Amino acid sequence: MSRLESMRRRLSAQIDGLNWAANQIADIKGDVLELGLGNGRTFDHLRQQLPDRRIWVIDREMNAHPSCVPPRSDFLQGDAAEMLQQLARAGVRLALVHYELGIGVADHDTALSTKMSQHIAPLMAPGGLIISQDPMEGFDPIKGPDSVDAKRYLFYRA
Ligand SMILES: C[S@@+](CC[C@H](N)C(=O)[O-])C[C@H]1O[C@@H](n2cnc3c(N)ncnc32)[C@H](O)[C@@H]1O
């Protein structure tokens, strides 16, 4: 599979996974967290699918497309571990986390997602969902939508 084909699969999996998760959390109270703003594509999709939820966004850089810049009040710029602790101190409760801090290097990404899991856990509302390309620890793995290859995108319930 070419990298271009792989990218198409990843984008399809992200759209299907985010749409599925947005429906799953309908009865769960809490905010949403986009962990890794990057260009802002998945943030833009989340705010389209979940217009009534507050969407917190964490990234150490602001490189989003101008149309995808989050409101200043909802953007925490800095190291993710520190920003997650800041949210916890503010008493934020999350119904959904989309995790995408990885750089596509398996060892690096798994070490980072494992470390971040412990900072995400205290923020989660009971039954809240975490969806991620990298493995998380301390949450129950669940099956996502049928259209998404289980190895490509991972789904967890808190
Ligand atoms: C793959 S990009 C996110 C892509 C984004 N979801 C999108 O749809 O465009 C990963 C982002 O995570 C951020 N990042 C990586 N490690 C981080 C860390 N430890 N703390 C804060 N931000 C981090 C990078 O700056 C980068 O913008």
The ligand as a Gaussian input file, in Angstrom:
#p B3LYP/6-31G(d) Opt

LIG

0 1
 C       -0.353000      14.811000      14.145000
 S       -0.489000      16.444000      14.723000
 C       -2.227000      16.572000      15.075000
 C       -3.068000      16.601000      13.836000
 C       -4.444000      17.198000      14.032000
 N       -5.308000      16.383000      14.890000
 C       -5.116000      17.525000      12.715000
 O       -6.172000      16.932000      12.399000
 O       -4.585000      18.365000      11.977000
 C        0.231000      16.294000      16.328000
 C        0.275000      17.600000      17.111000
 O        0.610000      17.284000      18.453000
 C        1.442000      18.279000      18.987000
 N        2.212000      17.660000      20.083000
 C        2.991000      16.544000      20.016000
 N        3.490000      16.247000      21.221000
 C        3.043000      17.197000      22.085000
 C        3.218000      17.432000      23.490000
 N        3.965000      16.609000      24.254000
 N        2.584000      18.480000      24.036000
 C        1.822000      19.316000      23.289000
 N        1.616000      19.139000      21.954000
 C        2.221000      18.106000      21.359000
 C        2.295000      18.753000      17.816000
 O        2.713000      20.098000      18.020000
 C        1.336000      18.587000      16.629000
 O        0.708000      19.809000      16.297000

